[in-house]
Amino acid sequence: MEDEMNFIVDSAKESMDQAITHLEKEMLNIRAGKANPIMLSGVKVDYYGTLTPLSQVANISTPDARTLTVQPWEKNIIGDIEKAILIANLGLNPMNNGESIIINIPALTEERRRDLAKLAKSEAENAKIGIRSARKDANDEIKKSEASEDIQKNYEIDIQNLTDQYIKNVDEIFSIKEKEILTV
């Protein structure tokens, strides 16, 4: 009986962990004004007829906070990389110097910063929904079990404590990202 209950709690914890992991990934994709190679993670280059992630055909680096450089491993695909960055519609303007591609990251306007903060808030809310959904599923499983009411109540309290802990974690991740976005 106790093994079944612990399994339910562990499953809920795993689902909540996945919600946090997803949130952290989404937060990385929200640009905070600084150059970051992750900004180009969605770019796919036509490499000999196959759409290939940019990171597999070139080295992406950040020489300073406002610049990305893309150094292709084969010079003949530099035009394809430039085209792929434009097609990705990231709002970036690549400059080709024949050797590499240089991308200047424009400073964010105040309005854009607020929009990005709203987007981060939305992602945080989605993570909270995922965590609450895991709580609901776990509580439903606990109610279906054949354990006594006292044991069920104790495990429901454990699930609620776990939920509170994960929600707090989401709030911390959001507040760090919001501060990062709004800092000029």
C-alpha positions, 0 to 999 in steps of 0.5 A, spaced: 500 500 500 505 504 501 509 503 495 503 504 491 502 511 494 510 513 494 509 511 486 504 516 486 508 521 489 514 520 485 510 520 479 507 527 480 514 529 482 517 527 475 511 531 472 513 537 476 520 536 474 518 536 467 514 542 467 520 546 470 525 543 465 520 545 460 520 552 463 527 553 463 528 551 456 523 556 454 526 562 458 532 561 455 529 562 448 526 569 451 532 574 449 534 579 454 538 583 450 544 580 450 547 576 445 547 568 446 548 562 441 542 559 443 538 565 439 540 561 433 538 554 436 532 554 431 536 556 425 536 550 420 541 550 414 540 547 407 547 543 407 547 539 401 540 538 400 538 536 408 536 541 413 541 541 418 541 545 425 546 551 424 550 549 430 552 542 426 555 546 420 558 552 424 561 555 430 557 560 434 560 565 439 559 571 442 565 576 442 561 581 446 554 582 449 552 585 443 555 581 437 554 574 435 559 571 430 558 565 426 564 561 423 562 556 418 566 550 417 566 550 410 567 557 407 562 555 401 556 554 405 556 562 408 551 564 403 546 558 405 547 560 413 546 567 411 539 566 408 537 561 413 538 566 419 534 571 415 529 565 413 528 564 421 525 571 422 529 572 428 529 580 427 537 579 426 541 582 420 547 578 418 553 581 415 557 576 411 565 578 411 567 572 406 570 569 412 564 569 417 557 572 419 557 577 424 550 579 427 549 585 431 544 584 436 540 591 437 538 594 444 531 592 446 526 598 446 522 599 453 516 596 449 519 590 447 522 589 454 515 589 457 512 584 451 518 579 453 517 580 460 509 578 459 511 572 454 516 570 460 510 571 465 506 567 460 511 561 460 511 561 468 503 560 468 504 555 463 509 551 468 504 552 474 498 549 470 503 543 468 504 543 476 497 543 478 495 538 473 500 533 476 497 535 483 490 533 480 492 527 477 496 524 483 490 526 488 485 522 483 490 516 484 490 517 491 483 517 492 482 511 487 487 507 492 484 502 497 488 506 503 484 509 509 482 516 509 487 518 514 493 515 509 489 518 503 489 525 507 496 525 509 499 523 502 494 529 499 498 534 504 504 531 501 502 532 494 500 539 496 507 541 499 510 538 493 506 543 489 507 549 493 515 548 493 515 547 485 510 553 484 515 557 488 521 555 484 517 557 478 516 564 481 523 564 482 525 562 475 520 568 473 523 573 477 530 572 475 528 572 468 524 578 469 529 582 472 534 580 466 529 582 461 528 589 464 535 591 466 537 596 461 
